[in-house]
Amino acid sequence: MSLPALTLNDLHFGPDGLIPVVTQDARTGAVLMQAYADRAAVERTLATREATYFSRSRGQQWIKGATSGHTQRIVDVRLDCDGDSVLYRVEQTGAACHTGEYSCFYRSMLDGQPEVAARNSGAESSAAENGLDGT
Amino acid sequence: MSLPALTLNDLHFGPDGLIPVVTQDARTGAVLMQAYADRAAVERTLATREATYFSRSRGQQWIKGATSGHTQRIVDVRLDCDGDSVLYRVEQTGAACHTGEYSCFYRSMLDGQPEVAARNSGAESSAAENGLDGT
């Protein structure tokens, strides 16, 4: 499948200048986190292959792992159909979540199914076996 | 891993009453789409196990597949560490994207790597072999 090259102009940032970013472990398929990026963060991500975001709480650019060492090496950057969401596919070093969990999505909302959150997919089980899962 | 039951009160909706939702194919691990939900949409999703969103463009609740038949059966609903993002893990019927593509994230932004978007992970390749990929 050959696709025309996309540029930053294909991204539709919100009124706050941000676009949501979904981050996925390219090796395991696990969704690691959902954060935001501004234009400069996406530009830096594409240029350096280091996953870069914009921290809404700190109001500044956030290079993942710059202080924790839990960096995300970019494998691919994808844009969704209507250009208002970005997918970073990454090679995760260590834990993606600041809590120490492998993924930020470690809590299940389904009542009566406490096993669900721990019942990982085959890919995620492999990650756990490789010591990538913080559980 | 046993976790305390989470409720809708654990969700932090934005000033517009919405929370971003990442939707992942529970079988293949592929990220299918990123959309939004309001409180009622998440509540309906948990109650019916049908992935339900809030359409920002139409300003109303959106039951995935209600008109297209491309429904998403809920396998799990996860909440991220700070409660401001939700992950729907689903069994996708047909294509998730309105364009007919399996995933909305079918376009790569990486220049000089036109093969990236088509170079699926093993799981996604299996999906393509199963005819789930619209490409």
Interface residues (C-beta under 8 A of the other chain):
Chain A: M1 S2 L3 A5 L6 T7 D10 P20 V22 Q24 A26 T28 G29 A30 V31 M33 Q34 L46 V75 D76 V77 R78 L79 D80 C81 D82 S85 V86 L87 C97 H98 T99 E101 C104 F105 Y106 R107 S108 M109 L110 D111 Q113 P114 V116 A117 A118 S121 A123 E124 T135
Chain B: M1 S2 L3 A5 L6 T7 D10 P20 V22 Q24 A26 T28 G29 A30 V31 M33 Q34 L46 V75 D76 V77 R78 L79 D80 C81 D82 S85 V86 L87 C97 H98 T99 E101 C104 F105 Y106 R107 S108 M109 L110 D111 Q113 P114 V116 A117 A118 S121 A123 E124 T135
